Amino acid sequence: MKNPPFIHQTVKKRVELLGFMIYDIYNGIFFSDIFSAKEE
C-alpha cells in the first residue's frame, strides 16, 4: 500500500496549488467587498 514518492509529491503540490487558489479567491472576494463598501 506504499505510494511511490513522486506520486505523493504530485498530489501534495496539487493540494497546495488548490489551497492557494481558494485562498486567492477568498481574499479577492473579501477585499472587493471592503472596497465596494467604502465606495458607497
Summary of the structure (lengths in Angstrom):
residues: 40
radius of gyration: 17.3
end to end distance: 57.5
largest distance: 57.5
contacts: 69
relative contact order: 0.09
helix: 88%
strand: 0%
